[in-house]
Amino acid sequence: TYEIPREAVAEAIVNAVAHRDYASNASVQVMLFADRLEVWNPGRLPATLSLEQLTRPHASIPRNPLLAEPMFLARYVEKAGSGILDMIALCREAGLPAPGFRQEGGDFVQTLWRPEPAEAPTNGTAQVTAQVTAQVTAQVESTEEELSAEVQRLLHATIGEMAGRDIQERLGLKHREHFRKIYLAPALAAGLIERTIPDNPTSRLQRYRLTEKGRAWLAAREQ
């Protein structure tokens, strides 16, 4: 089982090879990080295609037609400009955030997000994580007034059982790692929200809901 759908990764790499600027001496780069996979290729989107239009149905505008033709015949690419939409759909179906696309100077960057790591990592980081979690829990339990503004916002935003990305979107946050560290992890550590599948933290079906303690905190604020 792949963390990121294999077809989505293949599509990102094929896009980079098919649409890169071959006048540049730079290379296509595939970089793996703790929370994401990034595929960089030299070049820019065509002037008639914006980043926003890229995530909607759009015409196929090959930068390298002579390369795109054999790749199409070998079934690596489609001519209808559906590759990006397929990537988005595959990631959504796997319970992952939609891929990101951005321009970094002379490079076009595709970002595929990895699943959230388990709450209790192994090796040398486990002790540090445990210490941080204990500190957060102690701070929150010492007094309700010491709850961070971010955790309070998350509690108000959580309705029923929600996927992490849905809570993040409801809060209007774009950076997934910031949401996880500053909002989600402290609320989990404080026992204010809980996972619906606690035995499998990285499940694509994972949802979050308020605990009795979290509901009590909200009820006290509504009185």
N, C-alpha and C positions, 0 to 999 in steps of 0.2 A: 504494500500500500504506500503510495507516494504522499508526502506532506502536501505538495502542490500538484495538481493534475498534470500528468506527463504531457498531455496534448497542449496544455497552456504554455508550458515551458518550451516545448518544441516550436510552437507558433511564435513566441517571442524571439527565439534565436533565428528562425527562418525570416521573420520580418527584418531583423538587423542585417542579415546577410543580403537579402534581396533589395533592401532600400538604402543601404549605406552609401556614403559618398566615396567612390573609388578613386577620386582625385586626391583624397587625403591619405597621408602615410599612417594615420592612427589605425588601430585594430578594433574589431568587435570584442568586447569584454563581457564576461559573465562572472558576476561577483556574488558570493553567498555570504549573508550576514545572519546574525542571530534571529532577526525577525523578518527577513525578506531576501528575495533573490532579485538582483538588478542586472539588466542586459543593456549595455551601452553600445551605441554605434555612431561613428562620425557622420554628421549630416543634419539636415533640418527637414521639417515637414514641407511639402509643397506650399507655395504662397497661397493657393486657393483652399487649403485645408488647415483648420485651426485645431487646437487641442480639444476644444469642446466638441467640434464636429466629429472628431476621431471616435468618440464613444457613442455616436449615433450612426444609423445607416448612412453610408456615404459611398461615393464612386471610388473605384480603384484607380489610383494614379501612380503607376510604377515609376520609380526613379531610374531603374535599369531594365528597360523592356526586353532586351536580348537575354538577360538572366532570368527575368520573371517567366518568360515563355517556357523554357525547359523545366523550370521548377513547377509550373502549373501542370505540364504534361506528366511529370513524375508524381503528381498529387501532393506536393508539399505546400502549395499555395492555391488560393481561389482567385478568380478574376473579379469577383463581385465586391471586393472590399469588405468581406465578412470576417476576416481573421481576428480583428480586435474584438468584435462583438462576440465571437466564439470564446475568446479568452475570458472575457467578462462573465459570460454565462457559465463556463466551466468552473471558475473560481467561486461564483455564487452558489452553484450546486454543491460544491465541496464545503460550504459553510465558511468561506474565506471572504475578506473584503474584496471589492473590485480592484483590479490592477490599476496602478497609477502610471501616468505618462507626463513627462516634463522635458523641457529643453534646458540643458546645462551648457551654456556657451555654444560651442560647435558640435555638441553631442546630443543625441536624442536618447532618453533614458526610459526604459520600461521597468516597472517595479511590480513583482509578484509577492504577495504577503504570505508568510509562513504561519501555521497555527500558533496560538498562544502556548508557551511552554508550561509544563507542569508547575504548580505553585511551589513545590519543594524540590529545587534542583539538587543534583548530587555533587560529589567531589568537594573541592575547597569552598565553593560558594554556599553550601548548605548552612554552615555555621553562621556566616554573615547574614544570610537571609533570615534565619531564625532570630538573630539578635534584632534585626530591623523590625521584623513582625512583632516581636515582643514589645519593643519600644512604642510602635504605633498603637498596639492594643492597650498598653498601659496609659498612653496619653489620652486615648479616646474614652476609656472607662473612668478616668479620674474625674471627669466632669463633662456633662453633655455640651457645655458651652465651648469646650475645646475642640469640638469636631471642626475639621477644616471646612472652608467654604466649598471646596471641591466635593468632599464627601456628602455634604448637605445637599448640594445640587444633584448629585447622583441619586440620593434617596428620593428626592422629589420627582426625578425623571423616570424611576423604575415603577412600571405599572404591570402587575401580573408577572408572567414569566417572559423574559425578553432575552434575545441574543445580545452578546456584548456589542456587536457592531450597531445594533438598533439603539441601544442606550447611548452609544457614542454619537450617533447621528442626531438623536434627540437633544443631546447637549450641544450640538453644533461644533463638535471637535473633529479636526482633520488628522491629527497625528495619533496613530494607534498606540504607540509605545507610551506617549505622554498620558493618554487616557488610562492605560493599564496600570502604570506606576503611581500616578497621582490620584486617580479616582477609584479604580476598581480594586486594586490590591489592598489599600488601607480599609476600604469598606468590608472586604472579605475578612481581613485580619481582625477587625473589630467585631465581627459577628453580626453585622447589620444587614448584610445580604448573604446569600448562599447559592451554591451551584445546584442545579436540578439533577446533574449526574456527577456526584462528588467522587466516585471511584474512577472516573475517566475525565480529568480536567480538560484534556485537549479534544474531546469529542466534538465533531462538527454539529452535533445536535444539542450541544451545551446551551443552557439558558440560565439566567440569574433571576432571583426573586428576593423580596424582602424577608428577613427572618422576623420572628416575633419581637425581638428587640428593636429591629428597624421599624416595624409597624408602630410599636409603642412610642418610639422617638417622634415619628410623624404625627401620631395622634396627639401627643403632648403639645406640638407646635400649632395644631389646628384648634385647640381649645381657646 
